[in-house]
Amino acid sequence: MKKISIIILLLFFLQQIVCSQTKAKYDRNSVSVILIAGNSVYDTKLKNQINKITISDKYYINTVSNKTLNVNHNETSILNELKSKKIPAQSLNTWRNLDLLIERARYNLTDNQVNQMKASARGLESVKDERWFKKLLGKNYIVAIKFSDIKTQAEIYDKQEAINSGLSVLQGGSGSAYIKRSREGYKGKATVYLYRIKMNDIDYSKFWSFWNNETSHLQYNYKTEFIAKSEIRVNGTQFKGESNTDLILKFLNDGIDAGLQQLGNIYNPFAAKTPIVSTHPVKAKIGLKEGVKTDQLFFVYELTETADGDLKYKRKGTLRAKNVADNRNIATGNSKTSAFYKVNWGRYEEGMLLVQKKDAGISISAGTIVKPANAYKFRISYNLSRIINTNKFTQFKIYGEGGISNNFTDENTVFANYANETGNNEYLDAGKLSTYFYGVGLEKDIFILPFIQFKPFFGAYIERSRYTDTDKIEKMSGNFDLPKKYGEIFYLQFGARLPINIFYNLKIVPSVSYSTRTYNKTTGIGSAIGFEAYPNNIVINDKVFAEIMLRFDF
């Protein structure tokens, strides 16, 4: 119990850390993408494709003339080169167009605000004074990306075939190592650097003073700061003949997309946020344009005013995305909505703010089996719905688990018979077993109420048992071969778990299940193998399991 208590305290501490991440300010970000390239063949190929890249609609795109830099790829060297080439000014130059300002406002504002802007003439002077524009101009970023360790899929196949061939020869084979070559493209690594263009009042004033003087604007040194760095793996491959896409361009686009997603995971201002527009069910005008996926986690905030006039965000509940809208078009006053489902208690009203949160789709659980015998157990699961990403197909998970126990007893009558023959009842305890087990399975969360789930599951397991008191077994069996003092079975198990929320991401999970597990058979699923030198099978007939665990989602 001491170990379980430590695990519970650790899970609670992690939950408190996650709950503390509650910042709620947001405006759509603008990005310029810069390729950090060298002189290799692959760098040349990437540079030839940089003008064709596509970027998620989650961001505004600021175009720059210098799209590639030859510089040492560390944050300081890149920052100095950005400043030297006046790339921050090039990036902000995109904004110096009144029609573009209105267009980007239509993305950034609610439909009601869009309609209000349509109904009135908006001149340049009025735009200068808009608070929304000051916020947008402060949300400009430069993303620099450097690719490395690039290999074609053919090279990867060649290397794997060479390894397999060598292993075959070592094992006495012919050295044949054919691999079906079904994919094509490139794989590699990328380092992504994020920089923000800092706009204070002086810079903002300069921006407007240069409105009719592009030369002065492009020569001005807009302040820029390093924000974050991340390393990712890039898989730019496809099945052969899948499309006519240039494969190096696919690799480049996939790397940029993965890099931007990773930056969103580590830098909160890149997370999507929007107000609730209806409550039964909860809906909001957010979707594929903002990179929302099935089961994406969102916090709900209520904006309130304090006695001294300050604005305060209060968290009201937790939701996940269910039906994600394809809203990849400019707001027109009738944009599509995504629907969300509740994963905790909470009362929501129109106008409350949805804030996208970091969500790995992973759950870890620790606890104990209470029937058929006490055992410690650990489980980890991953939400496959994040990969499938199909509307209405939520919380479908794959899991792996394992555990140990020292409380099982072999019920075979041989122990009682031997005790009677020798007159020594101590041999009744010779049948005590220590066991460990592991398995994999699938499970599906079905929400009964916002704080209670019904989770049917099905899994396949392997369990191994061995006698604890080897001395008594030796005396019983004479020349018993010690390494064979074990039993092993494969069995199937199905049942249901009932997660109950403590917090939205911390749950107590009781469960009941039935299995094919029995050691008293010699063949078939659930049969025992091993104990070759022991003429009797292990006899364990318990097939029903009951357990209770604590689960943490992150």
Disulfide bonds with the S-S distance in Angstrom:
none
